[in-house]
């Protein structure tokens, strides 16, 4: 019996289906596999640079007046990538400028790491505490509220939906709208710039087969976006999700997974170590 218990304790963790955008998913798969967790990428959000001329013009304007911002809030690692990547010189200028005056705000560890990779000094980055219950706008505001004074300008660097008719300064995302209200209540001014576009991916036949298999074989779906959940439902209409397992990094995402029909929905903090621990607990 003892040997049987040992074998059970050493069983391989369930396979993880990583649904983040391709750039993020590849890193998560590599990191999970390094921890002994079988993982495969199935990106449920397609990401690309902002293509609308008005958005490109707004981005150029935001880069041209870097000294105007009290802080730049990047909603994700992709926001960091697309703000910096097209013009590496601007990235280096921003790094030096932030070290003197401005702050870079990151809602979670992934965005923080992207800022570090872009050359922003750690001393200039603000993000939720490592032990925060959630990595989101609410937790970020607890760290940065005291920085905002009347007249300060804050730039929110975000994405927008592909093909949507969006004004360059339009808001996007429930959390960002909430954060904007807090900044404005403190006397600050909020402006938005969309640097990338999100859209539904076109799943290949292989990816569709993978998704249908993972809906019934005990795989753990790692869901970090309500938008990704919606894309999954659209990609596989009529799919029965009752036998599927979802691990969600926010209550809103968990609610979306339950609405789609996932039979087992669990929540955990989005920190990598917490995700791994949650997957391992399902052995």
N, C-alpha and C positions, 0 to 999 in steps of 0.2 A: 504493500500500500504506500509506503514511504517513497519508493521509487516512482510510483505512478503520480504521487503528488508533486514530486520534483519535476517530472516530465511536463506536468500541467503548468507548473510555475514558469518553466522555461520555454513555453510555446511561443512561436513567433507572433508578434502583434498583428492585429488585423491590417489589411491593406488600406492605405490612406489614398483618397482621391483628392488631389490638390486642384482647386477650382480658381485660384487667383489668376490674374493676367499672365501671359506667357513668360515675361521677364521675371516676375516674382515667383511663379510656379516652378520654374527650373531650379532656382536656388533652394526653395523649400523642399523639393524632391531630393536634391543632393544632400541637404542637411538632415532630412528624416532618414534617408538610407544610411547615412553615417552613424545614426543612432540606432540602427538595427530595425527600423520601421519600413516595411515594404511600401513604396509610394509610387504613384504615377500621376503625371500632369494631365488635367483635362480643363484647360482654360475656358471659363464661361463668360469672360468679358474680353473683348478685343480692344486693344489700345493703339492709338496712333497720334501723331502730332496734329494740332489744330490746323485745319485747312481753310476755314472761312476767312476771307480777306479782312473782314472787320476784326476778327479775333487776332489775326497775325499783326495787324496794325496796333491793336491795344497792347499786345505783348511787347512789341518794339518800343512803344511809348513807356511802358513800365520799366524796361531795362534802361531806357535813356535817362530816367530820373531816379536812380537808385538812392540818391541822397535825400529823397523826399519822404522815405518811409521810416516810421518808428519801428515797425516790425513787418516781417513777411511770414505769413502762415502758409505752410505747404501741407496740403491735405493728404498727401501720400508720397511714396517714393517715386512714383511716376511723375508727379507734379515737379519734384526736384529735377528729375532727369530731363524732362522736356523744357524746363525753364533754363537750365544750364547748357545742355548739350549743343543746341544750334550755334552757340557763340561762346566758345571756351574763354575768350578774353573777358567777356562780361562776367563769367563765373569767377574768374580770378579777381576782378575788380570788386565784385560783391563780397568775396571772402574778406578782402582787406577792409572794406567799408564796414561790414558787420562787426569786425573786431573793434572798431572805434565807437560806433553809435548804435546801429540798428540791431535788432534781435531776429533770429530765425526760430519760428515756432513749429514744433512737430507734434502731432497728436499721438504718436506711438514710436516704438523702437525701430521699426523698419524705416520710417521716414527720417528719424534721427540718423540712422546709419547712412542713408542716402546722402544726407547733407554732409556728413563727415567725408564720405567718398568724393563729394564734389569739391572739397577743399574748405568748407566752412569750419572754423575752429570750434572745438567743443565748448569753449567758454562762452560762445555767442548763441548757443542753442538752448532753447527751453522746451521741455516735454514733461508729460505726467511722471509722477514718481514711479520708480521701478515696481513698487508694490501696490500701485493703483488698481482698484477693482476693474476699471475699464480704461482702455486707451482710446479716448474720444475727445470731442470738443469740450465737454463738460469738465473732464479731468484736466485738460490743458488749461482751461480758464482759471482753475484753482492755483496754477503756478504763475500765470502771467498777468492776472487782473491788476496787480499793484503797479505794473509798468505803464498802463494807459492813462494819459492825462488829457484834459480838454485840448482839442486841436490836433492831437496826434493822428497821423494817417497810417492805417494798417492795410497791407495788400494781402488778399487771400488768393493764393495760386492754386488753381483747381483744374478739373476737367469739365467737359460738357458732353452731351449726348450727340453722337454722330448724326448729321443731317438736320439737327434741330435749329429752328430759327431763334437764335439767342443773341440778345444785345451784348456788346462787349462787357458791360458792367453788370450784367444780370447775375443773380445769385444762383447757386446750385447746391443741392444737398441739404437735408434737414438739419444736420449738425452744424453746418456752416451758417445757416440762417440764424440758428440759436446763438452762435458765437458773435455774429454781427450785431445782434440786438444787445448783447452784453457790452460790446465795445462802444456802441453808440450811447448806451445808458451811462457809460463812464465819461462821455464827452468826446470820444474818438470818432474818426471818420473811417469808414470801411469802403474799400474798392476791391473789385474782383477782376482777375484775368484768367482766362481759360487757355491752358497751354497744351492740352491733349484732348482727344475725343474718345469717348467710350461707345461701344456698340456691341450688338449680339454677335457671337462668333458663328461661323458656318461650320458645323461639325461634319467631319468626314464620315464615311460609312463605318470606318474602324472606330472612330470616337463614339458614334452612336451605339455601336455594338458594345463597347466598353461601358458606356453609361447604363445600358439596359442590364448588363451582367452585374454591375456594381449596385444596381438597385435591389438585387435579390441575394447576393452572395455573402453578405456580412461586412462588406467594405465600409469604411468610415469616410463619409463625405465631409471634407473640411470646407465649411462655408463661412466666408468673411465679408459677404456683401448680399444685401437683399436683391440687388439688381441681378446678381449671378443666379440666384434662386429663380427669379422670373425668367431669365434666359433658358434655364434648364427646363422649366415647364413648357416654354414655347418650342424648344427643340425636340421634345419627346411628348407630344400631345397624347393623352390617354394612358400614359405609363402609370402603372400601379407602384406607388412608393411606400406601401404599407410595411414592407419588409426592409426598407432602407434605414440606415443609421446616419444621422447628421450630427456633426460637432460644430457648434456655432459660437462666434466670438462676440456676439452682442444680442441682447434680448429681442431687438427688432428683427434680426436675421433669424433667430429661432422661431419667432412668430410666423415669418414668411415660409420657413421650412415646414412648419406644422400645417399651414394653410395649403401648401402644395400636396401634403399627404404623407410626409415622412412619418414612419411609425415610431421611431425612437429618436428623440431630439434632446441633445444635451448641450449645455452652455459651459464655456470656460473662458478664462482670460486669453487674449490673443498672443501673449508672450510664448515664444517657441517652447520653452521648458514646460509650460502649462499644457500646451497642445500635446506634446509627447506624453506627458503623464496621463492625460485623459485617454489617449489612444491605448496606452499600455494597460489602463484599468479595464479595458473592454476585452482583454484576452479571454 
